[in-house]
Amino acid sequence: MTAGGAPLAPTYEPDEIPTGRIAAGIAGQLSLLMVVPLAILPALVAQLAGETDAVAARAVVASMVVCGGTTLLLTMRLGRLRSESLYVATVDLVSLPFCILALASGGPATLAALVVVSGLFQIVIGLRLSYLRRVVTPQVRGTVLILAFASLVPVLADAGTSLETRLDWFVPISVLVTVAIIVVIALWAPRSWRIWAPAAGVGAGLVGAIAVGAYDFDLVADAAWVGLADIGSSPGIDIHYQTFVTMLPSFLIVSFAILVRSQGVSSNTRLVSWRTPRALDFRELQRANWRTGVGTILSGAAGSLPVTIAGVGPAFINQTRCASRRVGIVAGCFFLVAAFVPKLWAIAVAIPRPILAAYVIVALVPLVVRVVISSVQRLRSVRDAVLIVAPLAVGLSVEFGVLSLPQGAVWEAISQNGLTAGSLILVIAAVANSLMDRRASIEIELTAASTAELRQFVTAFAQRRGCNARSVERLEAVAEEALAVISEQSPSALAGLRRWAQVTLGINGSRATLEFVCAPSGGQNLEERIALLAEPEAETVETAIERDAAVRLLRHYASDVGHRQYLEAEILTAVVAVRGSRHRQWLLERQGRTS
């Protein structure tokens, strides 16, 4: 990024192709950054669950093969579910505690079944993302991520205290050295070095481990240079059904957490991948989520962990200024090749667990801080605060043993970890919060003839809610211009086809939200059109002014305009500042004084 924090313009956009040498060099750097999650995390799950080396080897090989193949799927433009950006697949960090518990209590077959089901669930909710738009608010997304991160704490504590007694003193030293190196490089090193801070910290801790004899050289020496390790048999079908039923809610919530993180990664990737800023395309997110869901299904069947989009991608693109999908194709091939070089991933698997725990903690802290800050900044009412505080209080209390629920199969499935318990409270609070918003809706045809019907609907609702005359006029103007804009988006208008929209209007305090939901049109994102209108040269082009008259008026009357394009729907949202009538204002002020 630049000194001001803005992303640098990429030298290569996703559709552009660098030379073979540049693509190979950048893909090699990206592959080195992904060694830790791909090789270490699956082995760590198997080791902490008490499984054999064959199970650990199978999980590592499966993660490399599946993530390599999924990266190729994410970067190749194949069919309707094509991708437009550079994405890299990796194993999901949030799923670690649940995979360990499922593997330890139910065995490899149970873990495989749970991961496969979570992949199917990820595909289903990903391809119907528009249905969750009112429930999945920024506060909900932030709360789920915080609960998921909290569930990692016991796992990291277990991993950090698993050395021999004679090396107890090495635990704090290795953690401090690893953390210190990562923090120093991340805060004070040149910007081009900062993305390598985690790898440098692990390397420094590794040197210390070698110095005191904590590094497993025998594992590295026994590994072959080329070939497949002893991965044993497949997970099989011997499923422990009680464990499966008990753990299923947790894995479904993990799938949702993967979707939440993918949305953030996709947004940041789109921000740094193009020279001209572009709005978040939810169709792109759905395509990527579908492919990572397929990767999760394959990973579970092979005996490894759920798959997600690597969060390091946007920072790597911004540093190298290369967003070409060609880099992802080469990196995916590197992952596939590395699966057949056991010596490579044996070097990573032999790293002592305290170093890995320190690496994960330092990698998570900035993400947690960003999530907390983002959630707090978006608070607009007491209800939003309750939506965050109540689930966190319940989830953290359950996670750390402060709160315990009665015995029973149902209660056990709910209260076995903080993520499940907190998410249950979160779902209840989010649904209640959505139902408390008083809204009205109407279905109209997207033609100019529907203008009168739409204005009548808006006027009647606004007057019932006590809006003054000026606010009613502004709402009518926004509704009229929004109808004109979204009608222009439809290519079916030229073909003579009828197109309908569900219009919803709700008023919460001093904010009125008008929402149009219709079938996808495939037109340009209106947020990008509004951004282009803000350019100085746009004001001088007469044809552009005439063509975008409705967009300009919509931008003038509305305080905020959002345009979400999904594979199954298109949603235009306009937020308008409203005021109540004098009588209503007097009543509100009187209620405030008496309370």
N, C-alpha and C positions, 0 to 999 in steps of 0.2 A: 504494500500500500504506500501511498504517498505520505508526506509529512503530515498532511492534514487528516489522514486516515481513510481517504477515498481510494477505491480500488484502481489499480493501474489498467490502462487500456491494453488488452491482450495483443500480442504480436500475431498469434494464430487463433482465429475464431474456430468454433467446432467444425464448420464445413471446410476449412482450409487445411491443406496438407503440407506439413513441413518436410524437409529432406529426410531420407532414411537415417542418416547419422544423427540428426537432431532428435527425431522421434525415438530412436533406440536409446540415446543418452538420457532423455527426460524420462522415458518409461523405466529405464534401469534405476534411476533415482526414486521413482514412485514405488517400484517393487521393493527396494530396500526399506522404505518407510513402512511398508505393509507386512514385513517379516514378522514383527512381534505379534500382532493380532492373529495372523493366519497360522503361524506355527506354534505359538506359545499358549494362547487361550484354550484351544481344544485339548491340548495335553494337560493343562492345568486343571480343567474340569475332570478329566479322567483320573488324575493323580489324587485330587482332593476327595473324589468319590470312592477311592480305594480300589479302582479297577486295575487290570493287568496292563503291562506295557503294550501288548498287542492291541487292546482297545484304544489306548492313547495314540499309537501309531496310525491306526485306522482313522481316528478322528482328524489327525493332522493331515494325512494324505487326502481325505475326503474334503476337508476345508479348502485345500489348495486347488484341487481339481474342480470342485463346484464353484468356488469364487472366481477361478480363472475363466471357466465357461460362462458364468453369469456376467462377468465383466465384458466378455465378448458380446453377449446378448444385449447388454445395456448400451454398448457403443455402436453396434451395427444398426443401420436403419433398415429394419425388416418389417414389412407389412404395415398394418394399421397401428400397431402398438410400437412404432419406431420411437427412438430417442433422439433428441436434438442436442444434447450436452454430453460432456465427458464425465462419466460416473465410474467409480471403482467399487466393486463388491468386496465385502469383508465379513467376518463373523461378528455377531452382535454382542457387545460387551454387557448390556443390561440383562441378557438372558443367563449369565453365568450362574448366579445362585440357584435358579430354578432348575437348570440343567444338572447341576451337581446333586441337588436333592432328588430329582427324578431318577438319575443314574444310580445313586446310592441305595434308594429304597425300592426301585422297580426294575433296574437292570437296563442294558442297552436297548432291548426291544421296546420297553416302555418309553424311554427317552425318544427313540426313533418315531414312535407313533405320535407322541405329543408334538414333536417338531413338525411332522408332516401335517397334522391338523392345524397347527398355528400358521403354516404356510398357506393352506387353503383359506383360512380365515383372513389372512393378510390380503389375498387376492380378492376375496369377496368384498371386504370393506373398502379396499383400494379402488375397485372399479365402480363403486357406488358412493363415492366420497361426498357428493352433493347432498345426500340425505342427512349427513351428520353436521351440516354447516351451523345449525343453531345450537347444538349441544357441544360441539367441539370448538369452544372459544379459546382465545389465548390463555386465559386463566386455567382452563381445563388441561390444555397441553402442558403448560408449565408445571402444574401440580403433579401430573402423571410422571413427568421426567424426574422431578425431585424425589418422589416416592421410589422410583426405579433406582435412582442413584443411592438412596439410603439403604436399599436392600443389598447393595454391594459391600457395605461396610463390614458385616460379619465375615464375608468371604475373604476380603482383603486382610482382615485381622488374622484369620486362620492361615492364609498363605504367608503372612509375614512372620509367623512364629513356628515354622515347620522345619527348622534346621536341628541338627544334632545338639545335644547339651553342651558339648565342648566348644561349639561355635555360637553360643548364645550372645556373646559380646559383639559378634559380627552383625547381628540384626540391626541394632540402632545405627552402627557406623555405616553400613551399606545403604540404609535408607537415607541417612543424612547426606551422604556423598551424592547419591543419585538425585535427590531433591535439590540440593544446592547447585549442582551443575545445570540441571534443567531450568531452574529459576534464574540463575545468572545469565545464561544464554538467551532465555526468552525475554528478559527485561532490558539487558544492557548490550547485547551483541548486535552487530549490524543486522539489518532487516533480512538480508539474504541468508543469514545463518539461523534465524529463529525457528524456522520450520524443522530444523534438525536438532532442536533442543532435547526432545524426548530420546532420540537415538543416541545423542552424545551422553545423556545422563545414564542410560542403560550401559553404554560402553564403559563409562567411568566406574560404575558399580561392578561391572564384569571384571575389570582389572583388579579391583580390590578383592573380589571373590577368588580369582586365580592366585593372588598373593597369599591368601590364608588357607588355600586348599579346599574352598567350598564349591569349586566348579567341577562338574562331573566329566572329566576327560575320558573316562572309560566309555560313556555313552557315545561320545563323538568318535572315538577310535573304533568302536564296534560297528558303526554305521558305514554302509557301502557308499561308494561314489556314485554309482549308477544302478538303477533298478528299483524294485519295490521293497519296502521294509516288511517285516513279518506283521501283517495287519490282521491275521486271524480270519475267522469266519464273519459272515454278515451279522447284523444285529438280531436277525431271526424274527419270529412272530410270537415268542413266549411273553406276552404282555401281562403285567401285573395290574389287573383291572381296578383294584381299589386305589392304587397309586395313580393310575391314569385319571380316574374320575376326580380324585382329590386335587391333582395338579393342573387339571385342564383349565380352570378359571385363570390361574396365574399365567399360563402360556398364551391364552387369548388376550390377556391384558398386555403381555409382552409384545404380542403382534401389533397391538394398538400403539404401544410406545415406539416400536420401530417405525410405524407410519408417521407418528408425530415428529420423530427425529428426521425422517426422510424429507418431510416437508420443509424443515429448516435448512437442511443440506441442499435441497433442490433450489430453494430461493437464493441462497448464497452463491451456489454454482452459477445460476443464471445471471446474477449480478456481476460476476467477474469474468464471464465468458464472452461477452459481446462488447464491442466498442461503443455502441449506442445502448443506453439502459433500456431494459425490457421488463414488463410486468411479469409477475409470477404466473406461469401457465400451469394450471392444475391438470390439464391433459398430459403434460409432460410428466408430472408427478405420478399420475395414475399409470402411465406406461412403465415408468421405472419401478413402481410398486408391484405391478403385475409380474415383471421379470424377476425381481428379488423374491417374490413369493414362490415362483417356480424354482428358483435357486434354493430356497428354504426347504421345499418339498424334496428335492434331490439330495440336499445335505442331510436331512433327517433319515431318508431311506438308506444313505451310506453310513450313518452313525456319527454325524457331527452336529454342529450347532446351527441355530437360525442365521440367516444371511441378511445383511443390511447394506446401505450405501455408506461408504467410508466418509466420516466427517472431515478428514484431513484434505479432501479433494479441493474445496474452494481456496484454502490457504496455499496449497501447492500450485494451483492454477495462477493465483495472484503473484506468487513469487517467480515462477518460471515464465509467466506471461504466455503460456501455451495452453489453449483449451481445445486443441484438435482431438477429435475422437480417434485419430490414428494412434495417438499415444496410448489410449485405453486398449486398443486392439493388441498393440505390442506388449503392454503390461500383462494382459490376460494370457498371452502366450508364454510370458516369463513364468507366471504362476503355474501353468500346466507343466512346463519343463521342470520347475523346482520340485514338483511332486515326485519326480522320478530321480531326484538327487538327494537321497536320505542324509548324506553328510551335511548338506546345507541347513536343513531344518533341525538336525540333531544339535548343531551349534547353538541354535536359539532355544531349543527345549531344555538344554542343560543349564541355562541361566538360573541361579537360585531364586526361589519364590519371593523373598523379601524385596529384591530389586524390582521384580515384576509388580509387586504390590505398590511400591513407591511410584513406579512409572504410571500405573493406572490412576493413583490418587492425584498426582500432579496433572495428568491429562484431563481428569474430571473436574477439578476445582474451577478452572476458568469457565467451563461449560455451565456448571451449576450457578456460578455468579451471574453469567449472562441471562440464564433462564429466570433467576430470581428478580433481577433488575427489570427485565422485560415484563414480567408478570405484575410487578408493583407499578410500573409506569402506566399500565393499561387499566388500572383500577379506576372505575368511574362511580361506584356506589358501594354502600355497605354490603349489599348482596354479593357483589364481586369479591369483597374481602372475605365474607363467610364461605364462599365457594372455594377459596384457597385454604383458609385457616382450619376449618372443620375436618376435611379429609387428611390434611397434614397432621393434625393433632392425633386423630385416630390411628392413622398409618404408622407414624413414628412411635406411638405408644405401644402398638402391637409388635413392631419390629424389634424394639429394645426391651420388651418384657414388662412394661409398665402396666399394660392393660391385657387381661386374659378373658376369654369368652368361655361359656359353658362347653362341656364335652358333647360330642356328637359328630356324625359324619358331615352334616351341613356346616356346622360351626367350624369344624376342622378345616374344611375346604376354604372357608372365608378367612379364618384367623391364623393360618399357618405362617403368613408373612404380612408385612406392612403394606406391600404393594396391592395385594388383593383386598385387604380390609379397607385401606384408604380409598381405593378405586371404587369399591361398592358405595361408600358414603359420597364420593365424588359424583357418581352417576345419578344417585338419588337427588343430590343438591342441584346438579346441572339440569335435570329434567324439571324439577320444581321451579328453578329459576326461569327456565324457558316458558313454562306454563303460566307464570305470574305476569308475563308481558301480555298486555291486552292488545290483541291484533284483530284486524278484519281483513277478509280477502275476497277477491272477485276474479272471475275468469273472463278474459276479453280476447277478441281477435286483434291481431297486430296489423291494423289498418287505420287510416286517418278517420274512418267512420266511427271508431270506438272512442274518439277523444271526448265527446260529450258524456258518454256513459262513465268514462274514467273520472272526469272532473266532478260529476255528480257524486260518485262514490267517495272521492277524497274529501269533498266539501262536507258531506254528511258526517263522515267519521271525525273530521277535525272539529266540527262544531259540537258534536257530542262530547268530545274531550275538552271542550272549553278553550280552544285556541282563538286568539283575536283575529280581526279581519285581515290584518296585514300578513299574519302567518298562514291563514287559509289561502290567500292569493299566491303566496310563495310556494306553498305545497301544490296548488293547482298548476302553476307554471312548471315546476319540476316534473310533475307527472306527465304533463303534455309533452315536454321536450324529451323526457326519457322514452315515452312511447314512440316519438318520431325517430329517435336515435336507434332504438332496438329494432324498429321496423326496417330501417335502412340496412341493418346488418344482415337481413335475411335474403339469401339468393333465391329462395323460393318465391319471393314477391315477383320477380321477373318471370318466373315460370307459371304464374297464375295459381299457385298452391296456397291453401289457407293455412295460416300459422297462428297458434293460440299461445297465450301467456297467463300464468297465475300471478296476480298482483296482490301483494300483501302490504298493509300499512299498519305500523305500530308506533306508539308514542310513549317514550320513557323519559319523564322529567321534561327537560327543554330540548330533547332530541326526537325528531320524527324520522323513522326509517321506512323508506319506500322500496319495495323489492319486486323485481320482475323475474319470473322463472319461466323459461321456454326451452324448446328443443334447440340443440346446438346449431349455429349458423355457419361456423367456420370463418367468420369475418375477423378483422383486426381487433385487437384488444383496445377497448375504449380508454383505459388508463394510459396506454402508450399514445393514443391520439391526443389526449388532453395534455400530456407532457410535451408533445411536439408543438402544440398551440402556444406553449409558454416561451418557445424560442423566438428571439427578436425578428428573424427573417420571416416567420410565419405571419406576423401582423401586416406585412407589406404585400403579400400575395393575394390578389383579389379573388382569384378562383378558389383558393383554399378557404378564404373567409366565407364565400358563398356556399361551398360544399359542407363546411363544418359549422354552419350557423347554429344548428340544434345543439351540437356538442359545446359550443361556446356559451350558449344560453344556459345549458345544464350546468356547466362549470360555474357560471356566475351565480345562479340561484341556490345551488347546493353547496353545503360546506365540505362535503366529502363524496366522492363517487368511486365505487368499486365495481370491477367487472371480472367475474370468475367464469372461466370457460372450462367445463368438464367434458368428458367423452359422452356423457349421457344427458347433459343439461347445460344451459347458459344462464347466468344469474347476474343481473344488473342491480346494484344497490346504490341508492342516493340518500344521504343523510342531510336533513334540513333542520336548522335552528328555529325553534318555535317559541312563542310566548303565549301565556294564557290571557283570557279577557280580563278587564279590570275587576270585574266581580270575582273571578276565580283567583286572581292575584291577591285581592283583599282577603279572601277566605284562607288562602295558604299562609299569608303573613299573620293573620289572627291566630291560626292554629299553631304557628311557630311560637308566638308570644305566650299563648296559654300553656304550651307544653314545657 
